[in-house]
Amino acid sequence: MAKLSVNINELEWVTRNDGVSQATIYEEGGFFFSLIRVPPNTTLPKHGHPENEYVFIQEGVLYEDGHPLRAGTFLLNAKGSYHSTSTRDQGCTLLALWCGRLDYEGPAE
């Protein structure tokens, strides 16, 4: 494939049991490029990524390990790192690129 064009206004949003909604822009070989909406007052369990995770906060505020990341912020969660994610009185919309299954069990002690 030489070129791909996706209109994000035409994506299908899927809402999970925790209220988080995700629209996959592109997926290939275990890589996921998605828009994600995290509603207000949501806490996601601590997890790790087998490869780098790249996040751009489009609107709202996302808290990574308790630190606020506002709209316009780029975040890199490095391969093998673990983090917790939450929102408070306002949710957020972010653009994320990651590879592989998330690890909710944590690193070996």
ChimeraX attribute file (.defattr): number of C-alpha atoms within 10 A of each C-alpha:
attribute: neighborCount
match mode: 1-to-1
recipient: residues
	/A:1	3
	/A:2	3
	/A:3	4
	/A:4	6
	/A:5	7
	/A:6	9
	/A:7	7
	/A:8	12
	/A:9	7
	/A:10	9
	/A:11	14
	/A:12	12
	/A:13	14
	/A:14	12
	/A:15	14
	/A:16	9
	/A:17	6
	/A:18	11
	/A:19	13
	/A:20	18
	/A:21	17
	/A:22	20
	/A:23	19
	/A:24	18
	/A:25	19
	/A:26	13
	/A:27	13
	/A:28	8
	/A:29	7
	/A:30	9
	/A:31	14
	/A:32	17
	/A:33	18
	/A:34	20
	/A:35	22
	/A:36	22
	/A:37	21
	/A:38	25
	/A:39	20
	/A:40	18
	/A:41	11
	/A:42	18
	/A:43	15
	/A:44	13
	/A:45	12
	/A:46	17
	/A:47	17
	/A:48	23
	/A:49	20
	/A:50	16
	/A:51	17
	/A:52	17
	/A:53	20
	/A:54	16
	/A:55	20
	/A:56	19
	/A:57	21
	/A:58	19
	/A:59	18
	/A:60	22
	/A:61	25
	/A:62	27
	/A:63	17
	/A:64	16
	/A:65	12
	/A:66	12
	/A:67	11
	/A:68	16
	/A:69	19
	/A:70	16
	/A:71	16
	/A:72	13
	/A:73	15
	/A:74	15
	/A:75	14
	/A:76	12
	/A:77	17
	/A:78	14
	/A:79	14
	/A:80	15
	/A:81	15
	/A:82	18
	/A:83	15
	/A:84	14
	/A:85	18
	/A:86	23
	/A:87	22
	/A:88	16
	/A:89	10
	/A:90	14
	/A:91	19
	/A:92	22
	/A:93	21
	/A:94	22
	/A:95	20
	/A:96	20
	/A:97	19
	/A:98	21
	/A:99	19
	/A:100	14
	/A:101	12
	/A:102	15
	/A:103	14
	/A:104	12
	/A:105	10
	/A:106	14
	/A:107	11
	/A:108	4
	/A:109	3
